[in-house]
Amino acid sequence: MPATPDSAKSDAAKHLWHGRFSEAPADSLMAFTASIGFDMRLWRDDIAGSIAHAEMLGATGVLPRVDVDAIVAALHQVQGEFDGGTFAFVASDEDIHTAIERRVTEIAGAAGAKLHTARSRNDQVATALRLFAKRELSATARRTLALIDVLDRRADDAGDAYLPGYTHLQRAQPVLLSHHLRAHAWAFARDVERILDAVARLDVSPLGAGALAGTSLPIDPTDTQRRLGFARVFANSLDAVSDRDFVAEALFTLAMVGLHLSRLGEEWVLWTTEEFGFATLSDRHATGSSMLPQKKNADIAELARGKAGRLVGNLTGLLTTLKGLPLAYNRDLQEDKEPLFDSLDQVNRGLEALAEMIAAASFNADAMRTAADAPAAVATDIAEWLVARGMPFRQAHAKVGELVSRSLASDTPLVDLVRADAALGPDAAALFAPGVAVRRRASRGAAGPAAATAQRDELRRTVAALTARLA
């Protein structure tokens, strides 16, 4: 943005506070406080709020209809300029809200100067940000549902493929691949629910609260609430202009999505290594090395993991900003937008990139099966086999643990020790056959095929309900 003399900045400032001050704003003040560099993305929401405000001023008789018509026509012209990419910012535009008001006044003249009647930038900004958050969080929920759909479809594609389930990143028990993929889908379904809950709580119109105490003019805040599609209108003007709980909550929900993306990404980093070999990325969703010709790197998965820290930082940064603010508005609240914008951008890109990556990847069922059929993965089944025949679980656990220890110490296959044991024998040894252990996982929500269909159907009912809420 080109520099302009203080006189030009002073002319712009006259629209806001010129009556109180005898000197133009210092360049350092304008440089440090201007937010136009990032809040310009609120232009659509500011115009919507301004149109609703102007129409309300006309409906209540605060402004004559001729002025309202001129203001609304000017606002539509400004919207067209933004849509067409022709809106011209000037150096004195401190934020998107003053930029739009400046342009409306240029177009509508004296009528445009009446747009800010009974309104403060405090309730104006809060309104635009809530409109933005409603729309963009809903879009993030849709992208999250799209990733759930990819995981669910790949789960169907997996058929009877199975792999080791892990605790402490050590092989524990075999699980169906479909079960593993849908485990991530359930986490993302909770994210969608959290997003929708957050949207429901932020669905409050603050317009009409003024700077902090409302106005003596006969406005109707419920009129603007209805025009803007908010579910409710504010109850307390001080709270309305100072509340940024909704931004903090949005950042938390986005951080949770990011944490789940990170956890999913971490597994794909592991699965696509030669050491695991469970999956292979498409060439379109992997990167190479500038030095090592053989490399195929899971950069999408790694960045999904890496950006989680950034998302958590955005949340903790805003919480720290908010923790000591007295009522009502303080300029500190300008710091609410950049973390929100950034978290939305990073999460949305991550959701889309991981969804595409997983949709295009291929699974190595043989490698998964070989790892899952390792003898140690049957240990719990042997213990449960003994429990089913009357042995207390702790005793069965100790017995099988002792057999595992002997197998490791003597380099004797565990299956041979089980077959030779008087309390076990050939029937128990049969549990070591490939695929037997995973098929035994039959309890509700378990990792075997007996529970898979019910789980799939329950997930799809949950997704359908979330989709209906979003609609």
C-alpha positions in Angstrom: 0.0 0.0 0.0 1.6 3.3 -1.0 2.5 5.9 1.6 0.4 9.1 1.8 0.9 12.3 3.7 -0.5 12.8 7.2 -3.1 15.1 5.7 -4.7 12.4 3.7 -4.7 10.1 6.7 -6.3 12.9 8.7 -9.0 13.3 6.2 -9.9 9.7 6.6 -9.7 9.9 10.3 -12.2 12.7 10.3 -14.9 10.1 9.6 -14.1 8.5 12.9 -12.7 10.8 15.6 -11.7 14.1 14.1 -13.7 16.2 16.5 -11.7 15.3 19.6 -8.2 15.6 18.0 -6.2 18.6 16.7 -3.4 16.6 15.1 -3.3 13.9 12.4 -2.6 10.3 13.5 1.1 9.5 13.6 2.4 7.1 10.9 3.6 4.7 13.7 0.1 4.6 15.2 -1.5 3.8 11.8 1.1 1.2 11.0 0.8 -0.6 14.3 -3.0 -0.5 14.6 -4.2 -1.0 11.0 -5.8 -4.3 10.4 -6.7 -3.9 6.7 -4.0 -6.3 5.7 -5.9 -9.3 7.2 -9.5 -8.2 7.9 -10.3 -7.4 4.3 -11.6 -11.0 4.0 -14.6 -9.8 6.1 -15.8 -7.5 3.3 -18.8 -9.7 2.4 -20.0 -9.9 6.0 -19.5 -6.2 6.7 -21.6 -5.3 3.7 -24.3 -7.8 4.8 -24.3 -6.3 8.2 -24.4 -2.7 6.9 -27.3 -3.4 4.6 -29.3 -5.0 7.4 -28.4 -2.0 9.7 -29.5 0.5 7.1 -32.7 -1.3 6.4 -33.5 -1.4 10.1 -32.8 2.4 10.4 -35.4 2.9 7.7 -37.9 0.5 9.2 -37.7 2.2 12.6 -37.9 5.7 11.1 -34.4 6.7 12.3 -33.5 7.5 8.6 -35.8 8.5 5.8 -36.4 5.9 3.0 -34.6 8.0 0.4 -31.3 7.9 2.4 -31.7 4.2 3.1 -32.2 3.5 -0.6 -29.1 5.5 -1.5 -27.0 3.7 1.2 -28.2 0.2 0.2 -27.6 1.0 -3.5 -24.1 2.2 -2.7 -23.4 -1.0 -0.7 -24.5 -3.2 -3.6 -22.2 -1.2 -5.8 -19.3 -1.8 -3.4 -20.2 -5.5 -3.3 -20.0 -5.6 -7.1 -16.6 -3.9 -7.0 -15.3 -6.5 -4.6 -16.8 -9.3 -6.6 -15.2 -7.9 -9.8 -11.9 -7.2 -8.1 -12.1 -3.5 -8.8 -12.5 -2.1 -5.3 -9.7 0.4 -4.8 -8.2 0.6 -1.3 -6.5 3.8 -0.2 -3.6 4.2 2.2 -5.9 5.7 4.8 -8.2 2.7 5.0 -7.5 1.5 8.5 -9.7 -1.6 8.3 -12.2 -3.2 6.0 -15.1 -1.5 7.8 -13.9 2.0 7.4 -12.8 1.2 3.8 -16.4 0.2 2.9 -17.9 3.2 4.7 -15.5 5.5 2.9 -16.5 4.1 -0.4 -20.2 4.2 0.4 -19.9 7.9 1.3 -18.0 8.6 -1.9 -20.9 7.0 -3.9 -23.9 8.1 -1.8 -22.7 11.5 -0.5 -24.3 12.8 2.6 -26.6 9.8 2.8 -23.6 7.6 3.1 -22.4 9.5 6.1 -25.5 8.4 7.9 -24.7 4.7 7.6 -23.0 4.6 11.0 -26.0 6.1 12.8 -26.6 4.1 16.1 -23.7 1.8 15.3 -20.1 1.5 16.6 -17.3 -0.3 15.0 -17.4 -2.4 18.2 -20.8 -4.0 17.4 -20.1 -3.8 13.6 -16.9 -5.8 13.8 -18.4 -8.4 16.2 -21.3 -8.9 13.8 -19.2 -9.3 10.7 -16.9 -11.8 12.5 -19.8 -13.9 13.8 -21.3 -14.0 10.3 -17.9 -15.1 8.9 -17.4 -17.7 11.6 -20.9 -19.2 11.0 -20.2 -19.6 7.3 -16.6 -20.7 7.4 -17.0 -23.2 10.3 -19.9 -24.7 8.5 -17.7 -25.1 5.5 -15.1 -26.8 7.6 -17.7 -29.2 9.0 -18.6 -30.1 5.4 -14.9 -30.8 4.6 -14.6 -32.9 7.7 -17.6 -34.9 6.6 -16.0 -35.4 3.2 -12.9 -36.9 4.9 -15.1 -39.2 7.0 -16.7 -40.3 3.7 -13.3 -41.2 2.3 -12.4 -43.2 5.4 -15.7 -45.0 5.3 -15.4 -45.8 1.6 -11.8 -47.0 2.0 -13.0 -49.1 4.9 -15.6 -50.8 2.6 -12.8 -51.3 0.0 -10.6 -53.0 2.6 -12.9 -56.1 2.9 -11.4 -58.7 5.2 -7.9 -57.1 5.3 -6.4 -56.9 8.8 -3.4 -55.5 10.5 -1.9 -55.3 13.9 -3.6 -52.9 16.4 -1.1 -51.1 18.5 -0.7 -49.9 22.0 2.5 -47.9 23.0 3.3 -48.3 19.3 3.9 -52.1 19.9 1.8 -54.8 18.3 -1.1 -55.7 20.5 -4.0 -57.6 18.8 -5.1 -57.9 15.1 -7.9 -55.6 13.9 -9.7 -55.3 10.6 -8.3 -52.5 8.5 -11.9 -51.2 8.1 -12.2 -51.0 11.9 -9.0 -49.0 12.1 -10.1 -46.5 9.4 -13.5 -46.1 10.9 -11.9 -45.4 14.3 -10.5 -42.2 12.8 -13.9 -41.5 11.2 -15.5 -41.6 14.6 -13.0 -39.0 16.0 -13.8 -36.7 13.1 -17.5 -37.2 13.6 -17.1 -35.8 17.1 -15.2 -32.9 15.6 -18.2 -32.1 13.3 -20.5 -32.3 16.3 -18.2 -29.9 18.2 -18.2 -27.5 15.3 -21.9 -27.5 15.0 -22.3 -26.9 18.7 -19.9 -24.0 18.5 -21.8 -22.5 15.5 -25.1 -22.8 17.5 -23.6 -20.9 20.4 -22.1 -18.1 18.3 -25.4 -17.6 16.4 -26.2 -14.4 18.3 -26.5 -10.9 16.7 -24.5 -8.2 18.6 -25.7 -5.5 16.2 -27.4 -2.7 18.2 -25.1 -2.9 21.2 -23.3 0.2 20.0 -19.9 1.0 21.5 -20.9 -0.7 24.8 -24.2 0.7 26.1 -26.7 0.7 23.2 -28.2 4.0 22.0 -30.9 6.5 22.7 -32.2 6.3 19.2 -35.3 4.0 18.6 -33.5 1.1 16.9 -34.7 -2.5 16.8 -31.9 -5.1 17.2 -34.3 -7.9 16.6 -34.9 -6.5 13.1 -31.2 -6.8 12.1 -31.0 -10.2 13.8 -33.8 -11.5 11.6 -32.4 -9.9 8.4 -29.0 -11.4 9.0 -30.3 -14.9 9.9 -29.0 -15.0 13.4 -30.9 -17.3 15.8 -30.9 -14.9 18.7 -30.2 -11.3 19.6 -27.8 -10.1 22.3 -29.1 -9.7 25.9 -26.4 -7.4 27.3 -24.7 -4.7 25.3 -21.4 -4.9 27.4 -21.2 -8.6 26.8 -22.1 -8.4 23.2 -19.2 -6.2 22.1 -16.6 -7.8 24.4 -17.5 -11.5 23.9 -14.9 -13.4 22.0 -15.7 -16.8 23.6 -17.0 -17.9 20.2 -13.6 -17.3 18.6 -11.8 -19.2 21.4 -14.3 -22.0 21.0 -13.8 -22.0 17.3 -10.1 -22.2 17.7 -10.5 -25.1 20.1 -12.7 -27.1 17.8 -10.2 -26.4 14.9 -7.3 -27.4 17.1 -9.1 -30.7 17.8 -9.6 -31.3 14.1 -5.9 -30.5 13.7 -4.9 -33.0 16.4 -7.0 -35.7 14.8 -5.4 -34.9 11.4 -2.0 -35.1 13.1 -2.7 -38.5 14.6 -3.9 -39.8 11.3 -0.9 -38.3 9.5 1.5 -39.9 12.0 0.1 -43.3 11.2 0.4 -42.7 7.4 4.0 -41.6 7.9 4.7 -44.9 9.6 2.5 -47.1 7.3 4.3 -45.8 4.2 7.8 -46.5 5.4 9.7 -49.6 4.2 9.8 -50.7 7.8 6.0 -51.0 7.9 5.1 -51.2 4.3 1.4 -51.2 5.0 0.5 -48.5 2.4 1.8 -46.8 -0.7 1.0 -43.2 -1.6 0.2 -42.1 -5.2 2.9 -40.2 -6.9 0.5 -37.2 -7.0 0.4 -37.1 -3.2 4.0 -37.6 -2.3 7.2 -35.6 -2.7 10.8 -36.6 -3.7 14.2 -35.5 -2.5 16.5 -32.9 -4.1 19.4 -35.1 -3.3 18.2 -38.7 -2.8 16.7 -40.1 -6.1 15.0 -43.1 -4.4 12.9 -41.1 -1.9 9.1 -40.9 -1.8 8.1 -38.8 1.1 4.7 -38.4 2.9 4.9 -34.7 3.1 1.1 -34.2 3.4 1.0 -36.5 6.4 4.0 -34.9 8.0 2.6 -31.4 7.6 -0.7 -32.5 9.0 1.3 -33.6 12.1 3.5 -30.5 12.1 0.7 -27.9 11.8 -1.1 -29.2 14.9 1.4 -27.2 17.0 0.5 -24.1 15.1 -3.2 -24.6 15.7 -2.7 -25.2 19.4 -0.6 -22.0 19.5 -3.4 -20.0 17.9 -5.8 -21.2 20.6 -3.4 -20.5 23.5 -2.4 -17.2 22.1 -6.0 -15.9 22.0 -6.8 -17.3 25.4 -3.8 -15.4 26.8 -5.0 -12.2 25.1 -8.5 -12.6 26.5 -7.6 -13.6 30.1 -7.2 -10.1 31.6 -9.4 -7.8 29.6 -11.9 -5.6 31.5 -15.3 -4.8 30.0 -16.1 -3.8 27.4 -14.2 -3.4 24.2 -10.4 -3.1 24.1 -8.2 -2.9 21.0 -6.6 -6.2 22.1 -9.6 -7.8 20.6 -8.2 -7.0 17.1 -6.0 -10.0 17.8 -8.9 -12.4 17.4 -9.0 -12.5 13.6 -5.5 -13.6 12.4 -5.5 -16.8 14.5 -9.0 -17.6 13.4 -8.3 -17.0 9.8 -5.1 -19.0 10.0 -6.6 -22.0 11.8 -9.4 -22.2 9.3 -7.1 -22.0 6.4 -4.7 -24.7 7.7 -7.4 -27.1 8.9 -9.3 -26.8 5.6 -6.2 -27.4 3.5 -5.3 -30.3 5.7 -8.7 -31.9 5.5 -8.7 -31.7 1.7 -5.1 -32.9 1.2 -5.5 -35.9 3.5 -8.8 -36.9 2.0 -7.2 -36.9 -1.4 -4.1 -38.7 -0.2 -6.0 -41.5 1.5 -8.5 -41.8 -1.4 -5.6 -42.4 -3.9 -3.3 -44.5 -1.7 -3.0 -48.3 -2.0 -2.9 -50.8 0.9 -0.5 -53.8 1.1 -2.8 -56.4 2.7 -0.1 -59.0 2.6 2.3 -57.0 4.7 -0.4 -56.1 7.1 -1.5 -59.7 7.4 2.0 -61.0 8.0 2.5 -58.5 10.8 -0.9 -59.2 12.4 -0.4 -62.9 12.4 2.8 -62.8 14.5 2.4 -65.4 17.3 2.6 -62.9 20.1 -0.6 -61.2 18.9 -2.5 -64.4 19.9 -1.5 -64.2 23.5 -4.7 -62.6 24.7 -6.8 -65.1 22.8 -4.9 -68.0 24.6 -5.7 -66.4 27.9 -9.3 -65.9 27.1 -9.5 -69.5 25.8 -8.4 -70.5 29.3 -10.9 -68.1 30.9 -13.7 -69.7 28.9 -12.8 -73.0 30.5 -13.0 -71.7 34.0 -9.5 -70.3 34.8 -9.5 -66.9 36.6 -8.2 -64.2 34.2 -5.2 -63.2 36.3 -4.1 -66.8 36.5 -4.6 -67.3 32.8 -2.7 -64.0 32.1 0.2 -65.1 34.2 0.3 -68.6 32.6 0.4 -67.2 29.0 2.9 -64.5 30.0 5.2 -67.3 31.4 4.9 -69.2 28.1 5.8 -66.0 26.1 8.8 -65.6 28.4 9.9 -69.2 27.8 9.5 -68.8 24.1 11.7 -65.8 24.0 14.3 -67.3 26.2 14.5 -70.6 24.5 13.8 -69.5 20.9 11.0 -72.0 20.8 7.9 -71.1 18.8 5.1 -70.0 21.1 2.7 -72.3 19.3 4.8 -75.3 20.1 4.8 -74.5 23.8 1.0 -74.0 23.7 0.5 -77.3 21.9 2.7 -79.1 24.4 1.1 -77.6 27.5 -1.3 -79.9 29.4 -3.8 -77.1 30.1 -3.8 -76.0 26.4 -2.9 -78.5 23.7 -3.9 -78.7 20.0 -7.2 -76.9 20.4 -5.5 -73.8 21.8 -2.7 -74.1 19.3 -5.3 -73.8 16.5 -5.8 -70.2 17.5 -2.5 -69.4 15.9 -3.8 -70.1 12.4 -3.8 -67.0 10.1 -6.8 -64.8 10.6 -8.3 -66.7 13.5 -7.5 -64.1 16.2 -9.1 -61.2 14.4 -12.3 -63.2 13.7 -12.6 -63.8 17.4 -13.1 -60.1 18.2 -16.9 -60.3 18.3 -18.1 -58.0 21.1 -20.0 -54.8 20.4 -17.8 -52.2 18.6 -14.9 -54.8 18.4 -12.3 -55.1 15.7 -13.6 -58.3 14.0 -16.0 -59.0 11.2 -18.9 -59.9 13.5 -19.2 -56.3 14.7 -18.1 -54.6 11.6 -21.5 -54.2 9.9 -23.3 -52.8 12.9 -20.4 -50.3 13.4 -20.5 -49.2 9.8 -24.3 -48.7 10.0 -24.0 -46.8 13.2 -21.4 -44.5 11.8 -23.5 -43.8 8.7 -26.5 -42.9 10.9 -24.4 -40.6 12.9 -23.0 -38.9 9.7 -26.5 -38.6 8.3 -27.7 -36.9 11.5 -24.7 -34.5 11.4 -25.3 -33.7 7.7 -29.0 -32.9 8.5 -27.9 -30.6 11.3 -25.5 -28.8 9.0 -28.1 -28.4 6.3 
